[in-house]
Amino acid sequence: MISRLEQLKLGALKELDLITDAKEMELWRVNYLGKKSELTGILRSLSSLAVEERKPVGTAANRIRTELENGLDQKKCALREIQLTAVTREEDIDVTLPGRPLPTGRLHPITKTINEVCEIYNSMGFQVTSGPDVEWNYYNFEALNIHDDHPARDVMSTSWVDIEADKDRGQMLLRTHTTSVTARVIESQNPPIRVVEPGRVYRYEATDATHTPMFHQIDGLAIDKGITMADLKGTLYEFARRFFGEGRGVRFRCDYFPFVEPGVEMAIECLVCNGRGCRLCGNTGWIEILGAGMVHPRVLERGNIDPETYSGFAFGMGIDRLPMLRYGIDDIRLFYNNDLRFLSQF
């Protein structure tokens, strides 16, 4: 059997040397490496051989198959070089012709949304700032009036960093909201302050159509003398008008957040049903997009800002949710699956 395999190899390589075009080469591949080839038949019939013959025959057959495949690859390269040389000799080449354009990439829809939101707030006098993704417990919770036993921590499944805790700032963690940047800004800047703070945040939770362990938020902060709830409403109404369109309804309702007092949540009219009620909006006609409120006096005091002299408002929204609402996307995981069929639409 082994001698038959060697004869098969020699005959195949001899034929391969005589091949001059791609059609003949494909016929050769089918005859010697295809599913119905003699070599494939020998490999499939190994189980019918005596036990002492299986290993040497199988080893020889696999070795010969590899040699034939390598010979085929070399022949393909040789034919390709011959064809290129012939084309160069027979055809005139105009070196002044422009090259073939390469496909260019584009910004990710999340990046485009962040840029658009920042541009809107820039035009209203807000500066863009950022902070670390790996944060201290103090800035992520304590400085924002969220103490160890505060119930708000129950909804922020935190990923803690295994590092020695700091005496004053506590443990390190992957920040659960970009409001941690607000705490840093209040501590490091003097009023008047107007900033927006986009970035990634992290929650230790399972992935599904509306949750991922990493997503994006943008927080905003304004502190000055005489700032009121009317300033907050005007700022957020202008954002909703410019991002979602002129005719989109907006709703303000009371809500609770530890770092603001009073607190509100803002919702927009559902883009699918236009306020009539559907599955996306839970038949309410409204979809919440952000939480906001007047900065809590204790938060100001921690940053050494006198709450008797200054007041301010803060807001925070999920960036990933904005394009989902605008374009009717029902699964947040689509943003992170790297499927060009989806991403190229934006």
Secondary structure as GFF3:
##gff-version 3
##sequence-region A 1 346
A	DSSP	alpha_helix	2	18	.	.	.	ID=ss1
A	DSSP	alpha_helix	22	33	.	.	.	ID=ss2
A	DSSP	alpha_helix	38	44	.	.	.	ID=ss3
A	DSSP	three_ten_helix	46	48	.	.	.	ID=ss4
A	DSSP	alpha_helix	51	90	.	.	.	ID=ss5
A	DSSP	alpha_helix	109	123	.	.	.	ID=ss6
A	DSSP	beta_strand	127	128	.	.	.	ID=ss7
A	DSSP	beta_strand	134	136	.	.	.	ID=ss8
A	DSSP	alpha_helix	137	140	.	.	.	ID=ss9
A	DSSP	three_ten_helix	142	144	.	.	.	ID=ss10
A	DSSP	three_ten_helix	151	155	.	.	.	ID=ss11
A	DSSP	beta_strand	159	160	.	.	.	ID=ss12
A	DSSP	beta_strand	172	174	.	.	.	ID=ss13
A	DSSP	alpha_helix	179	188	.	.	.	ID=ss14
A	DSSP	beta_strand	193	202	.	.	.	ID=ss15
A	DSSP	beta_strand	214	224	.	.	.	ID=ss16
A	DSSP	alpha_helix	229	244	.	.	.	ID=ss17
A	DSSP	beta_strand	250	255	.	.	.	ID=ss18
A	DSSP	beta_strand	260	269	.	.	.	ID=ss19
A	DSSP	beta_strand	286	295	.	.	.	ID=ss20
A	DSSP	alpha_helix	297	302	.	.	.	ID=ss21
A	DSSP	beta_strand	311	318	.	.	.	ID=ss22
A	DSSP	alpha_helix	321	327	.	.	.	ID=ss23
A	DSSP	three_ten_helix	332	336	.	.	.	ID=ss24
A	DSSP	alpha_helix	340	343	.	.	.	ID=ss25
###
